[in-house]
Amino acid sequence: DALQRKNRLVKYIPDASRSIFGMLDTLRKRKAEEAEGEVRVASPRKLARRPGETERIDSENASIIQQLNNGVITEDVIRACLAEAIEAQQVSIDGADHGNGEDKANSKVSDAQPTFLVPIQNLDDNSSDIHHEFFVFRPMHGNSLE
């Protein structure tokens, strides 16, 4: 089962890496056009950004663009990172290191625990809902995970 999952993921690495690199390259081109004075009309945001978020995003974008221009981020690098992530997941699932030796990067992955979603009943009780700007959290009291 784990080997089939790995094979399915590996099959999509070339397409995923090409798509990710394409999006990053489009970001780079758009920022270059903006620097030249060309303005693009983007769809409006539904939610206003929090204070400082615009500056953080702009600095992250500038860092990514610099790495793209310097050749640090390429389609091949993205492909290698995706393959490494799949291999790290495989190591954590198997519980063995396949002779590669476990390092600090893989130790975080090996501590990962699978998450299971359990169907819940009694969704009509909204008395303990916690409302947030982006979501509503409903603590489940007294439910057993049978």
C-alpha positions, 0 to 999 in steps of 0.5 A: 500500500505504501509502495503504491502510494509512493509510486503514484506520487512519484508519477506526478513529480514532473507535472507538479514541478513544472507547474510550481516553477511556472507559477513562480516564473509568472510571479517573477515576470509580473513583478518585473512588469510592475517595476517597469510601470505596467499595472495589472488589474487583479481581482480584489481581495475579499478580506483585508490584509492584516497590518504588516502582512503586505510587507512580509509577502513583498519581502518573501516574493522578492526573496523568491524572485532573487533566487529565481534570477540567480538560478537557485530555484529551478524546475530540477531543484523543485523536482529533487525537493519533491522526490526527497519529500516523498522519500522522507514520507516513505521512511516515516511510514516504513519506520526504517531508514533504508540504509540512508541514515536518519538526519535532523531533517528526517527526524521531524518527518519520522515523528509525524503521526497520521491524522484520521477524521472521525465522523461526528454526530449531533451537529445541531448544537452550536452553543459552544461555537467559537467564532473567528474571522476565518472559521468557526470552531465547534469543540466536541464534548463527550464524543467518543472515538469508537 
